[in-house]
């Protein structure tokens, strides 16, 4: 997993990476759930399984990633805390979560 090492080398360690096990609706798995959890643990990744076809964990994957980004807002200068009244975004390239702006 050279790309993960390279990403971690040039970016803040508090930026979460989400590993997604997709197509859990299929009978034959390419990677076992156990192996995926081991990989995620070895590289300090978040992990979730999902199925687009059956609409399983799609929103949960996004929520998990946003939660972990906002959880580290004090350690990341790209996340700004805002007031509840300021939730209207003037820049469509930014997203809001729990009174945070991620740019």
Buried (B, 14 or more C-beta within 10 A) or exposed (E): EEEBEEEBEEEEEBBBBBBBBBBBEEEEEEEEEEEBBEBBEEBEBBBBBBBEEEEBBBEEBBEBBBBBBBBBBEEBEEBBEEEEEEEEEEEEEEBBBEBBBBE
